[in-house]
Amino acid sequence: MIELQQFIQRYQQAFQRIYRNINDMMNEHVHANITTDQFTVLQYIAQNNKVTSTEIAREMGVGKSAITALVNRLVQRNMITRERNEQDRRIVYLRMTDEGLYAVQQTKQAIHRYLEDKLSHFPIEDIEKFLLSIEKLAELMEDDKGASS
């Protein structure tokens, strides 16, 4: 049991370091005004065309108030727009602007270059094992989520 707790602690620390380093890389080389969370929201909107704040909050596993603050900053920066549903004015869709799409493309390219450089230090077999393990963990977590809903 102690060994498993140590693995969990190592996982959490490594995940935090990776997250922080990607954030730092984005600030230095891509766009100083886009955080990793903002990029995640922009990427989700770009993939889904138009979404609501509620959908984003559910996808990211955070409260709607956290998404509202994040969305407000992205609207102020002209990266996304708000669009009211004509049948139900309470529903507000978020859409990508050209500036937001450009930021997503630039950020994705920078992240790919950064990770490609880091992953090039590993044999392909190690990368494959690592990804299979992370994907399995993600699947188990999603299964738990579905069971508790």
C-alpha positions, 0 to 999 in steps of 0.5 A: 500500500505504501508503494502505491501511495508513493507511485501516486505522489510521483504521478501527481508531482510529474503531472504538475511539472509537465503542466507547469513546463508546458505553460512556461513554454507557451508563455515564452514561445507562443502567446504570453496571454494564453494559459494552458486552461485557455488553450484547452477551452479554445481547442475544445471550441475549435473541435466542436464549432459551437458550444456552451459554457456548461459543456466546457465545464463538464468536459474540463470537470470544473465549475461553471463559474471558473469557465465563465471567468476564463471565457470572459478573458477570451472574449475580451481578447477577441478569440471567441464570441458569444452568440445567443440561441434564437429560440431560447435566449438563455442559451449562449453559444461560444464560437471561435474567431479567426484570431482564436483559431490562429492562436490554437493552430500556433499553440498546437504547433509549438506544443507538438515541436516541444513534445517531439523534442522531449519524446525523441529522447525515448525509444518508440517502445517506451513511448508506446507503453507510456501512452497505453498506460495513460490511455488505460488510466484515462479510460478507467477514470472515465468509467468511474465518472459514468458509473457515478453519474 
